[in-house]
Amino acid sequence: MTYNNILIIGGSGFIGTALATRLANQGRHVIVPTRRVKNAQTLLMVPQVEVVEADINDDKQLRKLIARSDAVINLVGILQGGLGNPYGKRFAQAHVELPQRIVKHMKAMGVGRLLHMSALGVTGSQNSPSMYLRSKTDGERVVRGSFLNWTIYRPSVVFGAGDSFLNLFAKLAKVAPFLPLAGADVKFQPVYVEDVAQGMINTLDNPNSEEKTYEMTGPKVYTLRNLVEIAASYSGNPRPIIGLPGPLAYLQALAMELVPGEPLMSRDNLNSMKLDNVGSAPLSPDLKLEPTALEPIAAEYLCPANAITPLDRFRSKAHR
Ligand SMILES: NC(=O)c1ccc[n+]([C@@H]2O[C@H](COP(=O)([O-])OP(=O)(O)OC[C@H]3O[C@@H](n4cnc5c(N)ncnc54)[C@H](OP(=O)(O)O)[C@@H]3O)[C@@H](O)[C@H]2O)c1
């Protein structure tokens, strides 16, 4: 079956923009709800993508959106969700209660296909070291128990123009003479955002992908120190990197949490990094991906002379 009316909840973000654009380029109709239309500006330019200002935390609005689709993709995820046991209230709302409500309304509306974005590091155990991972675990459990035609994706850290990982370290390197780094030796296997989008599309219509969970990883494993070196040097600001031992890393995260606004790093983020973020097996052939190397892509968007925005990327794809 080919799904032609696709609702992407959380589709205005980094991964959602790549995914919605690719789905739309295939001629599918894509609905992207957002809390504020300005969050989805790039997508406003894509024909076939319908950006809708909506509150997905309102059951009536969510149900109406689901009723217009034949497949639902849930990409909503947050990194800071407050404190609590087993997780803070905002983690519960975004990672567990939202999937519960999506499942409920899909069943009520007779919509059967659900693609759900989780994260590498989710082990299925409530003993996971962070609230982020514990709440993502419970979100997966909701989807698995839904009796819908579900597929779950677990990417490692995702890179690409507009990412909030390499770009963050590039920004820090611009202003800091050296980079004090928590979790410097933790391993990651970064995956390209366009590969994540294409892997999801390659499995969307394939019934063999139903009730399966796919890890999504890139071709190479790096330590966090390697990645920060790449971000700093490619952006023209190579910096000494000073690995912080555990107690200092904890204090750094605590201090960042005390600064008003969204912290750059929280103690929970630090806890997530107690586990390496690498794949447990080669990529599934179902994804039909030849994973893209990080260096040439990162050089393209981190190098100040080549600095491009996601908007530029879209314009160039659209030959504008
Ligand atoms: N990026 C990575 O490296 C990475 C790695 C592993 C897993 N993931 C997972 O992949 C998914 C997408 O990641 P991303 O990097 O694309 O995220 P993103 O750029 O931060 O986008 C998140 C999206 O979720 C929506 N959203 C966030 N909080 C919400 C809330 N409380 N209520 C309603 N909508 C909310 C936002 O919509 P608005 O337009 O309304 O703001 C936005 O469209 C997440 O589940 C994330 O955990 C990402």
Ligand as a Chemical Component Dictionary entry (heavy atoms), coordinates in Angstrom:
data_LIG
# 
_chem_comp.id                   LIG 
_chem_comp.type                 NON-POLYMER 
_chem_comp.pdbx_formal_charge   0 
_chem_comp.three_letter_code    LIG 
# 
loop_
_chem_comp_atom.comp_id 
_chem_comp_atom.atom_id 
_chem_comp_atom.alt_atom_id 
_chem_comp_atom.type_symbol 
_chem_comp_atom.charge 
_chem_comp_atom.model_Cartn_x 
_chem_comp_atom.model_Cartn_y 
_chem_comp_atom.model_Cartn_z 
_chem_comp_atom.pdbx_ordinal 
LIG N1  N1  N 0  18.324 15.459 16.108 1  
LIG C1  C1  C 0  18.948 14.403 16.619 2  
LIG O1  O1  O 0  20.189 14.346 16.682 3  
LIG C2  C2  C 0  18.131 13.228 17.133 4  
LIG C3  C3  C 0  18.796 12.066 17.541 5  
LIG C4  C4  C 0  18.032 10.993 18.014 6  
LIG C5  C5  C 0  16.657 11.074 18.082 7  
LIG N2  N2  N 1  16.054 12.225 17.688 8  
LIG C6  C6  C 0  14.591 12.308 17.782 9  
LIG O2  O2  O 0  14.051 12.705 16.529 10 
LIG C7  C7  C 0  12.887 13.499 16.718 11 
LIG C8  C8  C 0  12.999 14.782 15.909 12 
LIG O3  O3  O 0  14.189 15.440 16.279 13 
LIG P1  P1  P 0  14.553 16.886 15.679 14 
LIG O4  O4  O 0  16.010 17.072 15.914 15 
LIG O5  O5  O -1 13.993 17.035 14.330 16 
LIG O6  O6  O 0  13.757 17.805 16.710 17 
LIG P2  P2  P 0  13.432 19.371 16.603 18 
LIG O7  O7  O 0  14.143 20.008 15.482 19 
LIG O8  O8  O 0  13.629 19.921 17.986 20 
LIG O9  O9  O 0  11.872 19.357 16.272 21 
LIG C9  C9  C 0  10.972 18.921 17.240 22 
LIG C10 C10 C 0  9.568  19.093 16.740 23 
LIG O10 O10 O 0  8.687  18.721 17.792 24 
LIG C11 C11 C 0  7.733  19.743 18.017 25 
LIG N3  N3  N 0  7.602  19.879 19.478 26 
LIG C12 C12 C 0  8.598  19.959 20.385 27 
LIG N4  N4  N 0  8.079  20.027 21.622 28 
LIG C13 C13 C 0  6.745  19.996 21.479 29 
LIG C14 C14 C 0  5.658  20.050 22.402 30 
LIG N5  N5  N 0  5.863  20.149 23.704 31 
LIG N6  N6  N 0  4.410  20.020 21.909 32 
LIG C15 C15 C 0  4.212  19.940 20.590 33 
LIG N7  N7  N 0  5.192  19.893 19.662 34 
LIG C16 C16 C 0  6.440  19.928 20.110 35 
LIG C17 C17 C 0  8.251  21.005 17.391 36 
LIG O11 O11 O 0  7.119  21.631 16.778 37 
LIG P3  P3  P 0  6.793  23.210 16.799 38 
LIG O12 O12 O 0  6.829  23.635 15.373 39 
LIG O13 O13 O 0  5.432  23.273 17.367 40 
LIG O14 O14 O 0  7.841  23.879 17.639 41 
LIG C18 C18 C 0  9.202  20.479 16.325 42 
LIG O15 O15 O 0  8.512  20.318 15.102 43 
LIG C19 C19 C 0  12.740 13.689 18.218 44 
LIG O16 O16 O 0  11.829 12.734 18.704 45 
LIG C20 C20 C 0  14.119 13.379 18.758 46 
LIG O17 O17 O 0  14.085 12.874 20.095 47 
LIG C21 C21 C 0  16.747 13.301 17.210 48 
# 
loop_
_chem_comp_bond.comp_id 
_chem_comp_bond.atom_id_1 
_chem_comp_bond.atom_id_2 
_chem_comp_bond.value_order 
_chem_comp_bond.pdbx_ordinal 
LIG N1  C1  SING 1  
LIG C1  O1  DOUB 2  
LIG C1  C2  SING 3  
LIG C2  C3  SING 4  
LIG C2  C21 DOUB 5  
LIG C3  C4  DOUB 6  
LIG C4  C5  SING 7  
LIG C5  N2  DOUB 8  
LIG N2  C6  SING 9  
LIG N2  C21 SING 10 
LIG C6  O2  SING 11 
LIG C6  C20 SING 12 
LIG O2  C7  SING 13 
LIG C7  C8  SING 14 
LIG C7  C19 SING 15 
LIG C8  O3  SING 16 
LIG O3  P1  SING 17 
LIG P1  O4  DOUB 18 
LIG P1  O5  SING 19 
LIG P1  O6  SING 20 
LIG O6  P2  SING 21 
LIG P2  O7  DOUB 22 
LIG P2  O8  SING 23 
LIG P2  O9  SING 24 
LIG O9  C9  SING 25 
LIG C9  C10 SING 26 
LIG C10 O10 SING 27 
LIG C10 C18 SING 28 
LIG O10 C11 SING 29 
LIG C11 N3  SING 30 
LIG C11 C17 SING 31 
LIG N3  C12 SING 32 
LIG N3  C16 SING 33 
LIG C12 N4  DOUB 34 
LIG N4  C13 SING 35 
LIG C13 C14 SING 36 
LIG C13 C16 DOUB 37 
LIG C14 N5  SING 38 
LIG C14 N6  DOUB 39 
LIG N6  C15 SING 40 
LIG C15 N7  DOUB 41 
LIG N7  C16 SING 42 
LIG C17 O11 SING 43 
LIG C17 C18 SING 44 
LIG O11 P3  SING 45 
LIG P3  O12 DOUB 46 
LIG P3  O13 SING 47 
LIG P3  O14 SING 48 
LIG C18 O15 SING 49 
LIG C19 O16 SING 50 
LIG C19 C20 SING 51 
LIG C20 O17 SING 52 
# 
